[in-house]
Amino acid sequence: MTVNKDGTAALVYCEDQGKAYNKFLETGKVDVTPVSKDSYVVYAATLRKNENGVWVTERLSSQRGSARCRP
């Protein structure tokens, strides 16, 4: 994470949604994401510390199928 002069921080990270699943609590059904080029997502976030010193997300963007995240 990089902290800027204005007090914001930039964070970039990848997710392999082929290894992340949704589970519906009422039914117990698991929604499995098939592995493909689109299962790799890059996230870019802007954060700022609040009055309690906790980093809070101000902005979040994502790009599905990111070549930056694919192995």
PDB file of N, H, CA, C and O in Angstrom:
ATOM      1  N   MET A   1       0.847  -1.162   0.000  1.00  0.00           N
ATOM      2  CA  MET A   1       0.000   0.000   0.000  1.00  0.00           C
ATOM      3  C   MET A   1       0.897   1.230   0.000  1.00  0.00           C
ATOM      4  O   MET A   1       1.918   1.267   0.686  1.00  0.00           O
ATOM      5  N   THR A   2       0.507   2.234  -0.775  1.00  0.00           N
ATOM      6  H   THR A   2      -0.323   2.204  -1.332  1.00  0.00           H
ATOM      7  CA  THR A   2       1.258   3.478  -0.879  1.00  0.00           C
ATOM      8  C   THR A   2       0.441   4.606  -0.264  1.00  0.00           C
ATOM      9  O   THR A   2      -0.715   4.804  -0.640  1.00  0.00           O
ATOM     10  N   VAL A   3       1.030   5.358   0.688  1.00  0.00           N
ATOM     11  H   VAL A   3       1.968   5.197   0.993  1.00  0.00           H
ATOM     12  CA  VAL A   3       0.340   6.488   1.313  1.00  0.00           C
ATOM     13  C   VAL A   3       0.774   7.769   0.603  1.00  0.00           C
ATOM     14  O   VAL A   3       1.965   8.041   0.456  1.00  0.00           O
ATOM     15  N   ASN A   4      -0.223   8.555   0.163  1.00  0.00           N
ATOM     16  H   ASN A   4      -1.191   8.334   0.282  1.00  0.00           H
ATOM     17  CA  ASN A   4       0.024   9.805  -0.559  1.00  0.00           C
ATOM     18  C   ASN A   4       0.097  10.988   0.406  1.00  0.00           C
ATOM     19  O   ASN A   4      -0.281  10.870   1.571  1.00  0.00           O
ATOM     20  N   LYS A   5       0.585  12.126  -0.084  1.00  0.00           N
ATOM     21  H   LYS A   5       0.892  12.222  -1.031  1.00  0.00           H
ATOM     22  CA  LYS A   5       0.726  13.330   0.738  1.00  0.00           C
ATOM     23  C   LYS A   5      -0.610  13.840   1.264  1.00  0.00           C
ATOM     24  O   LYS A   5      -0.652  14.463   2.325  1.00  0.00           O
ATOM     25  N   ASP A   6      -1.702  13.589   0.546  1.00  0.00           N
ATOM     26  H   ASP A   6      -1.669  13.082  -0.315  1.00  0.00           H
ATOM     27  CA  ASP A   6      -3.017  14.072   0.982  1.00  0.00           C
ATOM     28  C   ASP A   6      -3.671  13.160   2.025  1.00  0.00           C
ATOM     29  O   ASP A   6      -4.808  13.401   2.432  1.00  0.00           O
ATOM     30  N   GLY A   7      -2.959  12.120   2.455  1.00  0.00           N
ATOM     31  H   GLY A   7      -2.036  11.925   2.125  1.00  0.00           H
ATOM     32  CA  GLY A   7      -3.479  11.231   3.484  1.00  0.00           C
ATOM     33  C   GLY A   7      -4.239  10.032   2.957  1.00  0.00           C
ATOM     34  O   GLY A   7      -4.650   9.167   3.730  1.00  0.00           O
ATOM     35  N   THR A   8      -4.432   9.972   1.641  1.00  0.00           N
ATOM     36  H   THR A   8      -4.098  10.674   1.012  1.00  0.00           H
ATOM     37  CA  THR A   8      -5.078   8.796   1.063  1.00  0.00           C
ATOM     38  C   THR A   8      -4.032   7.719   0.816  1.00  0.00           C
ATOM     39  O   THR A   8      -2.832   7.993   0.801  1.00  0.00           O
ATOM     40  N   ALA A   9      -4.493   6.514   0.627  1.00  0.00           N
ATOM     41  H   ALA A   9      -5.468   6.291   0.640  1.00  0.00           H
ATOM     42  CA  ALA A   9      -3.595   5.405   0.306  1.00  0.00           C
ATOM     43  C   ALA A   9      -4.148   4.675  -0.909  1.00  0.00           C
ATOM     44  O   ALA A   9      -5.362   4.597  -1.102  1.00  0.00           O
ATOM     45  N   ALA A  10      -3.254   4.145  -1.717  1.00  0.00           N
ATOM     46  H   ALA A  10      -2.268   4.208  -1.560  1.00  0.00           H
ATOM     47  CA  ALA A  10      -3.630   3.377  -2.897  1.00  0.00           C
ATOM     48  C   ALA A  10      -3.299   1.917  -2.654  1.00  0.00           C
ATOM     49  O   ALA A  10      -2.216   1.584  -2.171  1.00  0.00           O
ATOM     50  N   LEU A  11      -4.232   1.058  -2.988  1.00  0.00           N
ATOM     51  H   LEU A  11      -5.112   1.328  -3.380  1.00  0.00           H
ATOM     52  CA  LEU A  11      -4.050  -0.380  -2.804  1.00  0.00           C
ATOM     53  C   LEU A  11      -4.543  -1.087  -4.060  1.00  0.00           C
ATOM     54  O   LEU A  11      -5.658  -0.838  -4.520  1.00  0.00           O
ATOM     55  N   VAL A  12      -3.714  -1.968  -4.614  1.00  0.00           N
ATOM     56  H   VAL A  12      -2.809  -2.170  -4.240  1.00  0.00           H
ATOM     57  CA  VAL A  12      -4.080  -2.758  -5.790  1.00  0.00           C
ATOM     58  C   VAL A  12      -3.865  -4.220  -5.441  1.00  0.00           C
ATOM     59  O   VAL A  12      -2.816  -4.592  -4.916  1.00  0.00           O
ATOM     60  N   TYR A  13      -4.867  -5.052  -5.735  1.00  0.00           N
ATOM     61  H   TYR A  13      -5.720  -4.749  -6.161  1.00  0.00           H
ATOM     62  CA  TYR A  13      -4.726  -6.477  -5.453  1.00  0.00           C
ATOM     63  C   TYR A  13      -5.533  -7.303  -6.441  1.00  0.00           C
ATOM     64  O   TYR A  13      -6.449  -6.795  -7.088  1.00  0.00           O
ATOM     65  N   CYS A  14      -5.186  -8.582  -6.554  1.00  0.00           N
ATOM     66  H   CYS A  14      -4.442  -8.995  -6.029  1.00  0.00           H
ATOM     67  CA  CYS A  14      -5.837  -9.508  -7.476  1.00  0.00           C
ATOM     68  C   CYS A  14      -6.645 -10.545  -6.708  1.00  0.00           C
ATOM     69  O   CYS A  14      -6.344 -10.884  -5.564  1.00  0.00           O
ATOM     70  N   GLU A  15      -7.680 -11.036  -7.378  1.00  0.00           N
ATOM     71  H   GLU A  15      -7.925 -10.762  -8.308  1.00  0.00           H
ATOM     72  CA  GLU A  15      -8.483 -12.124  -6.823  1.00  0.00           C
ATOM     73  C   GLU A  15      -8.685 -13.176  -7.904  1.00  0.00           C
ATOM     74  O   GLU A  15      -9.005 -12.846  -9.046  1.00  0.00           O
ATOM     75  N   ASP A  16      -8.501 -14.422  -7.549  1.00  0.00           N
ATOM     76  H   ASP A  16      -8.241 -14.690  -6.621  1.00  0.00           H
ATOM     77  CA  ASP A  16      -8.818 -15.541  -8.432  1.00  0.00           C
ATOM     78  C   ASP A  16     -10.182 -16.049  -8.001  1.00  0.00           C
ATOM     79  O   ASP A  16     -10.293 -16.814  -7.043  1.00  0.00           O
ATOM     80  N   GLN A  17     -11.231 -15.619  -8.715  1.00  0.00           N
ATOM     81  H   GLN A  17     -11.141 -14.997  -9.493  1.00  0.00           H
ATOM     82  CA  GLN A  17     -12.583 -16.002  -8.318  1.00  0.00           C
ATOM     83  C   GLN A  17     -12.879 -17.473  -8.589  1.00  0.00           C
ATOM     84  O   GLN A  17     -13.930 -17.976  -8.193  1.00  0.00           O
ATOM     85  N   GLY A  18     -11.963 -18.163  -9.258  1.00  0.00           N
ATOM     86  H   GLY A  18     -11.109 -17.755  -9.579  1.00  0.00           H
ATOM     87  CA  GLY A  18     -12.093 -19.607  -9.415  1.00  0.00           C
ATOM     88  C   GLY A  18     -11.861 -20.327  -8.094  1.00  0.00           C
ATOM     89  O   GLY A  18     -12.150 -21.518  -7.974  1.00  0.00           O
ATOM     90  N   LYS A  19     -11.329 -19.595  -7.084  1.00  0.00           N
ATOM     91  H   LYS A  19     -11.094 -18.628  -7.182  1.00  0.00           H
ATOM     92  CA  LYS A  19     -11.088 -20.164  -5.759  1.00  0.00           C
ATOM     93  C   LYS A  19     -11.945 -19.480  -4.696  1.00  0.00           C
ATOM     94  O   LYS A  19     -11.764 -19.716  -3.502  1.00  0.00           O
ATOM     95  N   ALA A  20     -12.876 -18.636  -5.131  1.00  0.00           N
ATOM     96  H   ALA A  20     -13.023 -18.445  -6.101  1.00  0.00           H
ATOM     97  CA  ALA A  20     -13.767 -17.932  -4.203  1.00  0.00           C
ATOM     98  C   ALA A  20     -15.197 -18.317  -4.551  1.00  0.00           C
ATOM     99  O   ALA A  20     -15.587 -18.273  -5.718  1.00  0.00           O
ATOM    100  N   TYR A  21     -15.969 -18.687  -3.562  1.00  0.00           N
ATOM    101  H   TYR A  21     -15.653 -18.722  -2.614  1.00  0.00           H
ATOM    102  CA  TYR A  21     -17.320 -19.173  -3.802  1.00  0.00           C
ATOM    103  C   TYR A  21     -18.336 -18.410  -2.965  1.00  0.00           C
ATOM    104  O   TYR A  21     -18.041 -17.958  -1.859  1.00  0.00           O
ATOM    105  N   ASN A  22     -19.542 -18.277  -3.519  1.00  0.00           N
ATOM    106  H   ASN A  22     -19.781 -18.645  -4.418  1.00  0.00           H
ATOM    107  CA  ASN A  22     -20.670 -17.755  -2.755  1.00  0.00           C
ATOM    108  C   ASN A  22     -21.408 -18.934  -2.134  1.00  0.00           C
ATOM    109  O   ASN A  22     -21.572 -19.973  -2.773  1.00  0.00           O
ATOM    110  N   LYS A  23     -21.848 -18.777  -0.900  1.00  0.00           N
ATOM    111  H   LYS A  23     -21.714 -17.933  -0.380  1.00  0.00           H
ATOM    112  CA  LYS A  23     -22.662 -19.800  -0.261  1.00  0.00           C
ATOM    113  C   LYS A  23     -23.935 -19.146   0.248  1.00  0.00           C
ATOM    114  O   LYS A  23     -23.882 -18.181   1.010  1.00  0.00           O
ATOM    115  N   PHE A  24     -25.068 -19.667  -0.169  1.00  0.00           N
ATOM    116  H   PHE A  24     -25.111 -20.451  -0.789  1.00  0.00           H
ATOM    117  CA  PHE A  24     -26.360 -19.148   0.234  1.00  0.00           C
ATOM    118  C   PHE A  24     -26.732 -19.755   1.581  1.00  0.00           C
ATOM    119  O   PHE A  24     -26.891 -20.970   1.698  1.00  0.00           O
ATOM    120  N   LEU A  25     -26.870 -18.910   2.591  1.00  0.00           N
ATOM    121  H   LEU A  25     -26.741 -17.923   2.496  1.00  0.00           H
ATOM    122  CA  LEU A  25     -27.086 -19.384   3.957  1.00  0.00           C
ATOM    123  C   LEU A  25     -28.411 -20.115   4.116  1.00  0.00           C
ATOM    124  O   LEU A  25     -28.480 -21.106   4.842  1.00  0.00           O
ATOM    125  N   GLU A  26     -29.449 -19.651   3.460  1.00  0.00           N
ATOM    126  H   GLU A  26     -29.393 -18.845   2.871  1.00  0.00           H
ATOM    127  CA  GLU A  26     -30.766 -20.276   3.617  1.00  0.00           C
ATOM    128  C   GLU A  26     -30.822 -21.681   3.024  1.00  0.00           C
ATOM    129  O   GLU A  26     -31.449 -22.571   3.598  1.00  0.00           O
ATOM    130  N   THR A  27     -30.169 -21.887   1.871  1.00  0.00           N
ATOM    131  H   THR A  27     -29.660 -21.163   1.405  1.00  0.00           H
ATOM    132  CA  THR A  27     -30.244 -23.178   1.193  1.00  0.00           C
ATOM    133  C   THR A  27     -28.995 -24.032   1.366  1.00  0.00           C
ATOM    134  O   THR A  27     -29.047 -25.248   1.188  1.00  0.00           O
ATOM    135  N   GLY A  28     -27.873 -23.406   1.712  1.00  0.00           N
ATOM    136  H   GLY A  28     -27.831 -22.418   1.857  1.00  0.00           H
ATOM    137  CA  GLY A  28     -26.605 -24.122   1.802  1.00  0.00           C
ATOM    138  C   GLY A  28     -25.958 -24.355   0.447  1.00  0.00           C
ATOM    139  O   GLY A  28     -24.884 -24.952   0.369  1.00  0.00           O
ATOM    140  N   LYS A  29     -26.612 -23.883  -0.645  1.00  0.00           N
ATOM    141  H   LYS A  29     -27.485 -23.398  -0.582  1.00  0.00           H
ATOM    142  CA  LYS A  29     -26.079 -24.071  -1.988  1.00  0.00           C
ATOM    143  C   LYS A  29     -24.810 -23.240  -2.177  1.00  0.00           C
ATOM    144  O   LYS A  29     -24.740 -22.086  -1.754  1.00  0.00           O
ATOM    145  N   VAL A  30     -23.807 -23.845  -2.822  1.00  0.00           N
ATOM    146  H   VAL A  30     -23.864 -24.783  -3.166  1.00  0.00           H
ATOM    147  CA  VAL A  30     -22.545 -23.166  -3.118  1.00  0.00           C
ATOM    148  C   VAL A  30     -22.527 -22.842  -4.606  1.00  0.00           C
ATOM    149  O   VAL A  30     -22.754 -23.712  -5.447  1.00  0.00           O
ATOM    150  N   ASP A  31     -22.258 -21.593  -4.915  1.00  0.00           N
ATOM    151  H   ASP A  31     -22.074 -20.887  -4.232  1.00  0.00           H
ATOM    152  CA  ASP A  31     -22.184 -21.108  -6.287  1.00  0.00           C
ATOM    153  C   ASP A  31     -20.711 -21.057  -6.683  1.00  0.00           C
ATOM    154  O   ASP A  31     -19.986 -20.161  -6.250  1.00  0.00           O
ATOM    155  N   VAL A  32     -20.261 -22.012  -7.504  1.00  0.00           N
ATOM    156  H   VAL A  32     -20.851 -22.740  -7.855  1.00  0.00           H
ATOM    157  CA  VAL A  32     -18.856 -22.132  -7.886  1.00  0.00           C
ATOM    158  C   VAL A  32     -18.608 -21.343  -9.168  1.00  0.00           C
ATOM    159  O   VAL A  32     -19.346 -21.482 -10.143  1.00  0.00           O
ATOM    160  N   THR A  33     -17.565 -20.513  -9.160  1.00  0.00           N
ATOM    161  H   THR A  33     -16.965 -20.400  -8.368  1.00  0.00           H
ATOM    162  CA  THR A  33     -17.179 -19.748 -10.338  1.00  0.00           C
ATOM    163  C   THR A  33     -16.268 -20.615 -11.202  1.00  0.00           C
ATOM    164  O   THR A  33     -15.230 -21.075 -10.726  1.00  0.00           O
ATOM    165  N   PRO A  34     -16.637 -20.847 -12.464  1.00  0.00           N
ATOM    166  CA  PRO A  34     -15.759 -21.636 -13.324  1.00  0.00           C
ATOM    167  C   PRO A  34     -14.464 -20.881 -13.604  1.00  0.00           C
ATOM    168  O   PRO A  34     -14.466 -19.657 -13.734  1.00  0.00           O
ATOM    169  N   VAL A  35     -13.361 -21.615 -13.697  1.00  0.00           N
ATOM    170  H   VAL A  35     -13.359 -22.610 -13.591  1.00  0.00           H
ATOM    171  CA  VAL A  35     -12.060 -21.003 -13.962  1.00  0.00           C
ATOM    172  C   VAL A  35     -11.968 -20.687 -15.454  1.00  0.00           C
ATOM    173  O   VAL A  35     -12.112 -21.558 -16.311  1.00  0.00           O
ATOM    174  N   SER A  36     -11.724 -19.409 -15.725  1.00  0.00           N
ATOM    175  H   SER A  36     -11.607 -18.701 -15.028  1.00  0.00           H
ATOM    176  CA  SER A  36     -11.513 -18.931 -17.090  1.00  0.00           C
ATOM    177  C   SER A  36     -10.687 -17.656 -16.990  1.00  0.00           C
ATOM    178  O   SER A  36     -10.321 -17.240 -15.891  1.00  0.00           O
ATOM    179  N   LYS A  37     -10.392 -17.036 -18.122  1.00  0.00           N
ATOM    180  H   LYS A  37     -10.690 -17.374 -19.015  1.00  0.00           H
ATOM    181  CA  LYS A  37      -9.645 -15.779 -18.050  1.00  0.00           C
ATOM    182  C   LYS A  37     -10.452 -14.720 -17.292  1.00  0.00           C
ATOM    183  O   LYS A  37      -9.866 -13.819 -16.693  1.00  0.00           O
ATOM    184  N   ASP A  38     -11.773 -14.813 -17.309  1.00  0.00           N
ATOM    185  H   ASP A  38     -12.249 -15.546 -17.796  1.00  0.00           H
ATOM    186  CA  ASP A  38     -12.618 -13.840 -16.619  1.00  0.00           C
ATOM    187  C   ASP A  38     -12.714 -14.067 -15.115  1.00  0.00           C
ATOM    188  O   ASP A  38     -13.279 -13.231 -14.410  1.00  0.00           O
ATOM    189  N   SER A  39     -12.183 -15.163 -14.609  1.00  0.00           N
ATOM    190  H   SER A  39     -11.724 -15.842 -15.181  1.00  0.00           H
ATOM    191  CA  SER A  39     -12.242 -15.397 -13.165  1.00  0.00           C
ATOM    192  C   SER A  39     -11.134 -14.659 -12.407  1.00  0.00           C
ATOM    193  O   SER A  39     -11.089 -14.698 -11.178  1.00  0.00           O
ATOM    194  N   TYR A  40     -10.236 -13.981 -13.148  1.00  0.00           N
ATOM    195  H   TYR A  40     -10.273 -13.950 -14.147  1.00  0.00           H
ATOM    196  CA  TYR A  40      -9.169 -13.195 -12.525  1.00  0.00           C
ATOM    197  C   TYR A  40      -9.558 -11.718 -12.536  1.00  0.00           C
ATOM    198  O   TYR A  40      -9.794 -11.140 -13.597  1.00  0.00           O
ATOM    199  N   VAL A  41      -9.623 -11.118 -11.356  1.00  0.00           N
ATOM    200  H   VAL A  41      -9.431 -11.588 -10.494  1.00  0.00           H
ATOM    201  CA  VAL A  41     -10.089  -9.742 -11.214  1.00  0.00           C
ATOM    202  C   VAL A  41      -9.026  -8.924 -10.487  1.00  0.00           C
ATOM    203  O   VAL A  41      -8.497  -9.350  -9.460  1.00  0.00           O
ATOM    204  N   VAL A  42      -8.717  -7.734 -11.034  1.00  0.00           N
ATOM    205  H   VAL A  42      -9.147  -7.388 -11.868  1.00  0.00           H
ATOM    206  CA  VAL A  42      -7.815  -6.803 -10.353  1.00  0.00           C
ATOM    207  C   VAL A  42      -8.667  -5.700  -9.737  1.00  0.00           C
ATOM    208  O   VAL A  42      -9.592  -5.187 -10.367  1.00  0.00           O
ATOM    209  N   TYR A  43      -8.340  -5.344  -8.492  1.00  0.00           N
ATOM    210  H   TYR A  43      -7.589  -5.761  -7.981  1.00  0.00           H
ATOM    211  CA  TYR A  43      -9.046  -4.292  -7.761  1.00  0.00           C
ATOM    212  C   TYR A  43      -8.072  -3.158  -7.481  1.00  0.00           C
ATOM    213  O   TYR A  43      -6.904  -3.396  -7.172  1.00  0.00           O
ATOM    214  N   ALA A  44      -8.556  -1.924  -7.589  1.00  0.00           N
ATOM    215  H   ALA A  44      -9.505  -1.731  -7.839  1.00  0.00           H
ATOM    216  CA  ALA A  44      -7.781  -0.740  -7.225  1.00  0.00           C
ATOM    217  C   ALA A  44      -8.630   0.059  -6.248  1.00  0.00           C
ATOM    218  O   ALA A  44      -9.768   0.417  -6.554  1.00  0.00           O
ATOM    219  N   ALA A  45      -8.077   0.337  -5.071  1.00  0.00           N
ATOM    220  H   ALA A  45      -7.153   0.047  -4.822  1.00  0.00           H
ATOM    221  CA  ALA A  45      -8.834   1.024  -4.019  1.00  0.00           C
ATOM    222  C   ALA A  45      -8.101   2.278  -3.565  1.00  0.00           C
ATOM    223  O   ALA A  45      -6.871   2.340  -3.561  1.00  0.00           O
ATOM    224  N   THR A  46      -8.891   3.271  -3.185  1.00  0.00           N
ATOM    225  H   THR A  46      -9.890   3.220  -3.188  1.00  0.00           H
ATOM    226  CA  THR A  46      -8.377   4.461  -2.519  1.00  0.00           C
ATOM    227  C   THR A  46      -8.942   4.452  -1.107  1.00  0.00           C
ATOM    228  O   THR A  46     -10.153   4.333  -0.918  1.00  0.00           O
ATOM    229  N   LEU A  47      -8.062   4.576  -0.114  1.00  0.00           N
ATOM    230  H   LEU A  47      -7.079   4.673  -0.268  1.00  0.00           H
ATOM    231  CA  LEU A  47      -8.469   4.526   1.289  1.00  0.00           C
ATOM    232  C   LEU A  47      -8.020   5.798   2.010  1.00  0.00           C
ATOM    233  O   LEU A  47      -7.106   6.492   1.565  1.00  0.00           O
ATOM    234  N   ARG A  48      -8.681   6.087   3.131  1.00  0.00           N
ATOM    235  H   ARG A  48      -9.423   5.523   3.492  1.00  0.00           H
ATOM    236  CA  ARG A  48      -8.304   7.213   3.977  1.00  0.00           C
ATOM    237  C   ARG A  48      -8.585   6.821   5.427  1.00  0.00           C
ATOM    238  O   ARG A  48      -9.582   6.159   5.716  1.00  0.00           O
ATOM    239  N   LYS A  49      -7.703   7.235   6.331  1.00  0.00           N
ATOM    240  H   LYS A  49      -6.893   7.773   6.097  1.00  0.00           H
ATOM    241  CA  LYS A  49      -7.918   6.953   7.758  1.00  0.00           C
ATOM    242  C   LYS A  49      -9.043   7.839   8.285  1.00  0.00           C
ATOM    243  O   LYS A  49      -9.095   9.036   8.000  1.00  0.00           O
ATOM    244  N   ASN A  50      -9.952   7.222   9.068  1.00  0.00           N
ATOM    245  H   ASN A  50      -9.910   6.250   9.299  1.00  0.00           H
ATOM    246  CA  ASN A  50     -11.007   8.016   9.689  1.00  0.00           C
ATOM    247  C   ASN A  50     -10.527   8.552  11.037  1.00  0.00           C
ATOM    248  O   ASN A  50      -9.368   8.360  11.403  1.00  0.00           O
ATOM    249  N   GLU A  51     -11.408   9.218  11.773  1.00  0.00           N
ATOM    250  H   GLU A  51     -12.350   9.374  11.475  1.00  0.00           H
ATOM    251  CA  GLU A  51     -11.027   9.842  13.045  1.00  0.00           C
ATOM    252  C   GLU A  51     -10.608   8.833  14.108  1.00  0.00           C
ATOM    253  O   GLU A  51      -9.978   9.207  15.097  1.00  0.00           O
ATOM    254  N   ASN A  52     -10.949   7.556  13.916  1.00  0.00           N
ATOM    255  H   ASN A  52     -11.460   7.253  13.113  1.00  0.00           H
ATOM    256  CA  ASN A  52     -10.539   6.504  14.846  1.00  0.00           C
ATOM    257  C   ASN A  52      -9.261   5.794  14.410  1.00  0.00           C
ATOM    258  O   ASN A  52      -8.830   4.837  15.053  1.00  0.00           O
ATOM    259  N   GLY A  53      -8.652   6.264  13.312  1.00  0.00           N
ATOM    260  H   GLY A  53      -9.001   7.041  12.790  1.00  0.00           H
ATOM    261  CA  GLY A  53      -7.417   5.654  12.826  1.00  0.00           C
ATOM    262  C   GLY A  53      -7.635   4.393  12.008  1.00  0.00           C
ATOM    263  O   GLY A  53      -6.695   3.635  11.773  1.00  0.00           O
ATOM    264  N   VAL A  54      -8.873   4.163  11.570  1.00  0.00           N
ATOM    265  H   VAL A  54      -9.636   4.780  11.761  1.00  0.00           H
ATOM    266  CA  VAL A  54      -9.209   2.972  10.780  1.00  0.00           C
ATOM    267  C   VAL A  54      -9.217   3.351   9.297  1.00  0.00           C
ATOM    268  O   VAL A  54      -9.821   4.350   8.909  1.00  0.00           O
ATOM    269  N   TRP A  55      -8.542   2.547   8.474  1.00  0.00           N
ATOM    270  H   TRP A  55      -8.051   1.735   8.789  1.00  0.00           H
ATOM    271  CA  TRP A  55      -8.544   2.794   7.034  1.00  0.00           C
ATOM    272  C   TRP A  55      -9.919   2.445   6.473  1.00  0.00           C
ATOM    273  O   TRP A  55     -10.428   1.346   6.694  1.00  0.00           O
ATOM    274  N   VAL A  56     -10.516   3.390   5.745  1.00  0.00           N
ATOM    275  H   VAL A  56     -10.103   4.283   5.565  1.00  0.00           H
ATOM    276  CA  VAL A  56     -11.847   3.223   5.162  1.00  0.00           C
ATOM    277  C   VAL A  56     -11.725   3.377   3.647  1.00  0.00           C
ATOM    278  O   VAL A  56     -11.040   4.277   3.162  1.00  0.00           O
ATOM    279  N   THR A  57     -12.388   2.498   2.907  1.00  0.00           N
ATOM    280  H   THR A  57     -12.945   1.766   3.300  1.00  0.00           H
ATOM    281  CA  THR A  57     -12.361   2.565   1.449  1.00  0.00           C
ATOM    282  C   THR A  57     -13.217   3.738   0.971  1.00  0.00           C
ATOM    283  O   THR A  57     -14.397   3.838   1.309  1.00  0.00           O
ATOM    284  N   GLU A  58     -12.609   4.618   0.183  1.00  0.00           N
ATOM    285  H   GLU A  58     -11.651   4.536  -0.092  1.00  0.00           H
ATOM    286  CA  GLU A  58     -13.338   5.741  -0.413  1.00  0.00           C
ATOM    287  C   GLU A  58     -13.802   5.412  -1.822  1.00  0.00           C
ATOM    288  O   GLU A  58     -14.886   5.819  -2.241  1.00  0.00           O
ATOM    289  N   ARG A  59     -12.976   4.675  -2.545  1.00  0.00           N
ATOM    290  H   ARG A  59     -12.096   4.344  -2.204  1.00  0.00           H
ATOM    291  CA  ARG A  59     -13.276   4.327  -3.923  1.00  0.00           C
ATOM    292  C   ARG A  59     -12.735   2.939  -4.214  1.00  0.00           C
ATOM    293  O   ARG A  59     -11.664   2.569  -3.733  1.00  0.00           O
ATOM    294  N   LEU A  60     -13.475   2.173  -5.001  1.00  0.00           N
ATOM    295  H   LEU A  60     -14.345   2.474  -5.392  1.00  0.00           H
ATOM    296  CA  LEU A  60     -13.035   0.833  -5.379  1.00  0.00           C
ATOM    297  C   LEU A  60     -13.452   0.584  -6.817  1.00  0.00           C
ATOM    298  O   LEU A  60     -14.618   0.760  -7.172  1.00  0.00           O
ATOM    299  N   SER A  61     -12.507   0.179  -7.636  1.00  0.00           N
ATOM    300  H   SER A  61     -11.561   0.036  -7.347  1.00  0.00           H
ATOM    301  CA  SER A  61     -12.831  -0.194  -9.015  1.00  0.00           C
ATOM    302  C   SER A  61     -12.246  -1.575  -9.273  1.00  0.00           C
ATOM    303  O   SER A  61     -11.304  -2.005  -8.608  1.00  0.00           O
ATOM    304  N   SER A  62     -12.826  -2.256 -10.253  1.00  0.00           N
ATOM    305  H   SER A  62     -13.591  -1.906 -10.794  1.00  0.00           H
ATOM    306  CA  SER A  62     -12.355  -3.601 -10.578  1.00  0.00           C
ATOM    307  C   SER A  62     -12.375  -3.804 -12.082  1.00  0.00           C
ATOM    308  O   SER A  62     -13.115  -3.147 -12.814  1.00  0.00           O
ATOM    309  N   GLN A  63     -11.533  -4.739 -12.521  1.00  0.00           N
ATOM    310  H   GLN A  63     -10.932  -5.273 -11.926  1.00  0.00           H
ATOM    311  CA  GLN A  63     -11.492  -5.121 -13.931  1.00  0.00           C
ATOM    312  C   GLN A  63     -11.430  -6.630 -14.010  1.00  0.00           C
ATOM    313  O   GLN A  63     -10.457  -7.252 -13.584  1.00  0.00           O
ATOM    314  N   ARG A  64     -12.484  -7.210 -14.563  1.00  0.00           N
ATOM    315  H   ARG A  64     -13.274  -6.704 -14.910  1.00  0.00           H
ATOM    316  CA  ARG A  64     -12.574  -8.664 -14.727  1.00  0.00           C
ATOM    317  C   ARG A  64     -11.741  -9.086 -15.933  1.00  0.00           C
ATOM    318  O   ARG A  64     -11.676  -8.376 -16.936  1.00  0.00           O
ATOM    319  N   GLY A  65     -11.108 -10.247 -15.822  1.00  0.00           N
ATOM    320  H   GLY A  65     -11.161 -10.824 -15.008  1.00  0.00           H
ATOM    321  CA  GLY A  65     -10.312 -10.771 -16.939  1.00  0.00           C
ATOM    322  C   GLY A  65      -8.966 -10.106 -17.076  1.00  0.00           C
ATOM    323  O   GLY A  65      -8.379 -10.107 -18.158  1.00  0.00           O
ATOM    324  N   SER A  66      -8.469  -9.540 -15.998  1.00  0.00           N
ATOM    325  H   SER A  66      -8.946  -9.539 -15.119  1.00  0.00           H
ATOM    326  CA  SER A  66      -7.211  -8.799 -16.047  1.00  0.00           C
ATOM    327  C   SER A  66      -6.024  -9.713 -16.351  1.00  0.00           C
ATOM    328  O   SER A  66      -5.814 -10.721 -15.677  1.00  0.00           O
ATOM    329  N   ALA A  67      -5.259  -9.347 -17.368  1.00  0.00           N
ATOM    330  H   ALA A  67      -5.430  -8.528 -17.915  1.00  0.00           H
ATOM    331  CA  ALA A  67      -4.048 -10.102 -17.699  1.00  0.00           C
ATOM    332  C   ALA A  67      -3.006  -9.952 -16.589  1.00  0.00           C
ATOM    333  O   ALA A  67      -2.154 -10.824 -16.420  1.00  0.00           O
ATOM    334  N   ARG A  68      -3.069  -8.831 -15.820  1.00  0.00           N
ATOM    335  H   ARG A  68      -3.761  -8.123 -15.958  1.00  0.00           H
ATOM    336  CA  ARG A  68      -2.117  -8.607 -14.724  1.00  0.00           C
ATOM    337  C   ARG A  68      -2.251  -9.669 -13.642  1.00  0.00           C
ATOM    338  O   ARG A  68      -1.296  -9.923 -12.909  1.00  0.00           O
ATOM    339  N   CYS A  69      -3.410 -10.289 -13.531  1.00  0.00           N
ATOM    340  H   CYS A  69      -4.186 -10.083 -14.128  1.00  0.00           H
ATOM    341  CA  CYS A  69      -3.659 -11.232 -12.434  1.00  0.00           C
ATOM    342  C   CYS A  69      -3.550 -12.692 -12.846  1.00  0.00           C
ATOM    343  O   CYS A  69      -3.462 -13.570 -11.988  1.00  0.00           O
ATOM    344  N   ARG A  70      -3.553 -12.960 -14.128  1.00  0.00           N
ATOM    345  H   ARG A  70      -3.624 -12.246 -14.825  1.00  0.00           H
ATOM    346  CA  ARG A  70      -3.525 -14.350 -14.588  1.00  0.00           C
ATOM    347  C   ARG A  70      -2.136 -14.949 -14.408  1.00  0.00           C
ATOM    348  O   ARG A  70      -1.130 -14.285 -14.657  1.00  0.00           O
ATOM    349  N   PRO A  71      -2.086 -16.202 -13.976  1.00  0.00           N
ATOM    350  CA  PRO A  71      -0.776 -16.859 -13.837  1.00  0.00           C
ATOM    351  C   PRO A  71      -0.124 -17.135 -15.174  1.00  0.00           C
ATOM    352  O   PRO A  71       0.977 -17.682 -15.223  1.00  0.00           O
TER     353      PRO A  71
END
